[in-house]
């Protein structure tokens, strides 16, 4: 049985976007969330070479529009 290992969120995100099979974007808080979210937060968007910046932007726009329309996103 393997030992349990701990990784930071950033290490896990880096592992995900480094995979050639990953096609998408990761949106995450710039800072670790230690307590309840209040006020404004800064977010980072990461993607790999499978998407260029304009395509990643269009993907985020489609998701934002669906969220505004309250459609379910799968």
N, C-alpha and C positions, 0 to 999 in steps of 0.2 A: 504494500500500500504506500502511495506517495505521500510525502510530507506536505502539509498545507503551506502554501506560500501567499504572501501578501504583496499586492501591487497598488501603486497609486492610480487614481483615475486617469491621469495623463499617460501613464505607462500602458494602461489597457487600451486607451484610445489610439496611442501610437502603434500598438500591435495590430489593432483592427485595420487602420488605414494603410498599414504597410503590406497588407495581404493583396495579392493580385486579383483575387476574386471579389474584393470589396468594391461596390459601386453605390455610392451614396454620400451623404454628408453626416457629420456628427456635430450637433449643436450642444454646447455645454457651457456652464458658468465659468467665467474667467477665474473666479476665486472659489475655493471650497466653501460649501454651505455648511456652516457650523450651527446656525440657529434658524428660526423661522424666517422666511423671506419677507422682507419689508422694504418698500420703496423700490428704487431703480437698481437694476443689476446689469452688469456687462457680460456679454456672451461671446464665445469664440465659435467659429465655424471651421471645421477641418474636413478636407477631402483629399483624395490622392490623384495620381495622374490618369485615372480612368475617367475623370470628369475634368473639364476645364472650367475656369471661373464663370463664364457666361451660362454654361449648362447647370452648374451648381446653383447659380442665382435663380435661374428659371425653375428649378426643382423646388427651391425654398419659396418662391412666389406662388407656385401651384399649391403647396402645402398650406401657406398662409391664407390663400383664398378659400381653401376647403375648410380650414379651421374657422374662418369668419362666417362661412355658410353653415357651420356646425355639422358638416358631413362627417361620417365616420371615416377614419383613415386607418388602413390596414397596412 
